[in-house]
Amino acid sequence: SAENMFWLGRYAERTLVCTRTLINLINTLNAQTISTGTHKDLQIRTLLASITHITMTYPGFLDEKYQDNISNPFEELSDLISNPNKMGSIAYNLYSLLRTVSTVRERLTIGTWKIVDLIQNIIDELTKKNSITIYEQQRILEKLHTRLFTFYGIVNETMSKEYSLQLLELGKLLERCMLMIGQIRSCVNMKSEEQSEHEILEFLLYNYHSLISYRSKY
């Protein structure tokens, strides 16, 4: 049970961070297309590669077919969101999260289970047989993001402050650090144009809720 609480924290944080990154990445792709009529290749290629690294869905955007042409990354992004058989996808991580939740059922309140049911509904929306557009998937991801934060809040407020909660927090923080390190490493390991570097760093700061703090200090 203790080990399951640890993995519950890891799966929840993994799903949360990957969900947030995909939402922000789709917004960035849309903004670049609207403002310039085309993608800024270097910046977009770097950000797409970073999502492959943090989800470990290789070859993903490191595949040769994306090295010269990234005009349509949405097919791969859609698969990364909705394919439950793709290890590292949002749907796959959600199934892992819900399986782990079921093993610690006795430690969760009725209120927590209500939000778990809402998270379960997200899987049903993402994996329904009728194909949905990337923008519909994005709206579903935004709902998932809100529900995962709600899950964290309810667990923190209702679970007794003993080793179970501490292990969940440990798993959550460990996963967050690993994902953050992996994404930063993949984004800054090569020198690029100053403007591209600025936009990539701004994306990273925004993605980890640090942009406002950075701007207030610097």
Disulfide bonds with the S-S distance in Angstrom:
none
